[in-house]
């Protein structure tokens, strides 16, 4: 809730309090035979792939790990496979980096490599433009101060943008924290409405 309100510092304090003492959570196993033991990597800030519909607790004994808070001096829970559910490269880069480090401690097969997810950020989609018939928008990540300054229109023009354009806070989806800058004079107001994200 604090992150949604733009209080990233307060949200991080609560994450440290919660995940710092318990970075691994064993989910209940409800099956009758021997389970498939699964290490599920998730980000504490969100941006995770929903897994509830395909990780059946009658098949899998799931150990959920928040990599950003994992103590590498402790052994990983026993597991036969690793599933990386961290799916947002913009929001959860620290979690993806920590997840990559965790993989050095396992020989189990990995589904959804963190290194592959890291290459899927909003600004990384330009490589799709090489696919015939695919049109991708111009995307660039800029500090909000640049977009709020009197020189914002010139900065955007140097990057190849023209008005109207769209601005958004990284790490949100489905139109949340997404706004239109219809003309240079309205851009600062559109940016001011967006929450800050570290």
C-alpha positions in Angstrom: 0.0 0.0 0.0 2.8 2.4 0.8 4.4 1.8 -2.6 1.1 2.5 -4.3 1.0 5.8 -2.4 4.5 6.7 -3.5 6.2 6.1 -0.2 8.9 3.7 -1.5 11.1 4.3 1.5 8.3 3.2 3.9 7.4 0.3 1.7 11.0 -0.9 1.7 11.2 -0.6 5.5 8.2 -3.0 5.7 9.7 -5.4 3.1 13.0 -5.6 5.1 11.0 -6.3 8.3 8.9 -9.0 6.7 11.2 -10.7 4.2 14.5 -10.0 6.1 13.6 -12.5 8.9 11.7 -14.9 6.6 13.0 -14.9 3.0 11.8 -18.5 2.5 8.2 -19.6 2.9 7.2 -23.3 2.6 3.7 -23.6 1.2 1.5 -26.5 2.3 1.6 -29.7 0.2 -1.7 -31.4 -0.1 -0.9 -34.3 -2.4 -0.9 -37.9 -1.5 2.2 -39.2 -3.3 5.8 -37.8 -3.2 5.8 -34.1 -4.3 7.9 -32.4 -6.9 9.9 -30.0 -4.8 10.0 -26.5 -6.4 11.9 -23.4 -5.6 9.7 -20.4 -6.6 11.6 -17.1 -6.9 9.5 -14.0 -6.4 10.1 -10.3 -6.1 9.2 -8.6 -2.8 8.1 -5.5 -4.8 5.7 -7.2 -7.1 5.9 -7.8 -10.9 5.6 -11.5 -10.4 3.9 -14.0 -12.8 0.7 -15.4 -11.3 1.4 -19.1 -10.6 -1.6 -20.1 -8.6 -3.4 -21.6 -11.6 -0.6 -23.9 -12.7 1.5 -24.7 -9.6 -0.9 -27.3 -8.1 -0.2 -27.9 -4.4 -1.3 -31.6 -4.9 1.8 -32.0 -7.2 4.3 -29.4 -6.0 5.9 -28.8 -2.6 6.7 -25.1 -3.2 9.3 -23.1 -1.4 8.8 -19.4 -2.1 12.1 -17.3 -2.0 12.4 -13.5 -2.1 15.9 -13.4 -3.6 16.6 -9.7 -2.5 16.5 -10.9 1.1 18.0 -14.3 0.9 20.9 -15.1 3.2 23.4 -16.9 1.0 25.1 -18.5 4.0 22.0 -20.6 4.5 21.4 -23.7 2.2 18.5 -23.5 -0.2 15.5 -25.6 0.6 15.6 -29.1 -1.1 14.2 -28.7 -4.7 14.1 -30.6 -8.0 13.3 -27.6 -10.2 13.4 -23.8 -10.0 10.7 -21.5 -11.3 11.5 -17.8 -11.6 8.2 -16.0 -11.3 9.9 -12.5 -11.4 8.5 -11.1 -14.6 8.9 -7.4 -14.6 12.4 -6.3 -15.6 11.7 -2.6 -15.0 10.2 -2.9 -11.5 12.2 -5.9 -10.1 15.7 -5.5 -11.5 17.3 -6.0 -8.0 15.3 -9.2 -7.5 16.3 -10.5 -10.9 20.0 -9.8 -10.1 19.7 -11.6 -6.7 17.8 -14.5 -8.4 20.7 -14.9 -10.8 23.0 -15.2 -7.8 20.8 -17.8 -6.2 21.1 -20.0 -9.4 24.8 -20.3 -8.7 23.8 -22.4 -5.7 21.7 -25.0 -7.5 22.1 -27.6 -10.2 18.3 -28.0 -10.7 16.7 -27.1 -14.0 15.5 -23.5 -14.2 12.3 -22.3 -15.9 12.2 -18.7 -17.0 15.9 -17.7 -16.5 16.3 -14.3 -14.6 18.9 -13.2 -17.2 16.4 -13.7 -20.0 13.7 -11.7 -18.1 16.2 -8.9 -17.5 16.3 -8.3 -21.3 12.5 -7.7 -21.5 12.3 -4.2 -20.0 10.1 -1.6 -21.7 13.0 0.1 -23.4 14.3 -3.3 -24.6 11.4 -4.1 -26.9 13.0 -2.3 -29.9 14.6 -5.6 -31.0 11.1 -6.7 -32.0 11.1 -4.0 -34.7 13.3 -6.3 -36.7 10.4 -8.8 -37.0 8.5 -8.3 -40.3 5.1 -6.7 -39.8 5.8 -5.6 -36.2 5.7 -1.9 -35.3 7.0 -0.9 -31.9 6.8 2.5 -30.2 9.8 4.6 -29.5 10.6 4.1 -25.8 13.2 5.7 -23.6 13.6 6.0 -19.8 14.3 9.5 -18.5 14.5 11.0 -15.0 11.3 12.8 -14.1 13.3 16.0 -13.5 14.1 16.1 -17.2 10.5 15.7 -18.2 9.4 18.4 -15.8 12.0 21.0 -16.8 11.5 23.9 -19.2 13.9 22.0 -21.6 11.7 18.9 -21.7 10.4 19.4 -25.2 14.0 19.8 -26.5 15.2 16.8 -24.6 12.4 14.7 -26.0 13.0 16.0 -29.6 16.7 14.9 -29.3 15.4 11.4 -28.5 13.1 11.5 -31.6 9.8 12.2 -29.9 7.0 14.4 -31.1 3.8 15.5 -29.3 1.4 14.0 -28.3 3.2 11.3 -26.4 2.6 8.9 -23.5 4.4 8.9 -20.1 4.3 6.3 -17.4 5.9 5.2 -14.2 8.0 2.0 -14.7 6.7 -1.2 -13.1 2.9 -0.6 -13.5 0.6 -2.3 -16.0 -2.9 -2.2 -17.4 -2.9 1.6 -17.8 -2.1 2.4 -14.1 0.1 5.5 -13.7 0.0 6.1 -17.4 -0.7 9.6 -18.8 -0.8 11.5 -22.1 1.4 14.6 -22.7 -0.6 16.2 -25.4 1.6 19.3 -25.8 4.9 20.6 -24.3 3.1 22.9 -21.8 1.1 20.0 -20.4 3.9 17.5 -19.9 5.1 18.7 -16.5 1.5 18.4 -15.1 1.2 14.9 -16.6 4.5 13.8 -15.0 3.5 15.4 -11.7 0.5 13.0 -11.5 2.7 9.9 -11.7 4.1 8.3 -8.6 7.9 8.1 -8.2 9.5 4.7 -8.4 13.1 4.0 -7.4 
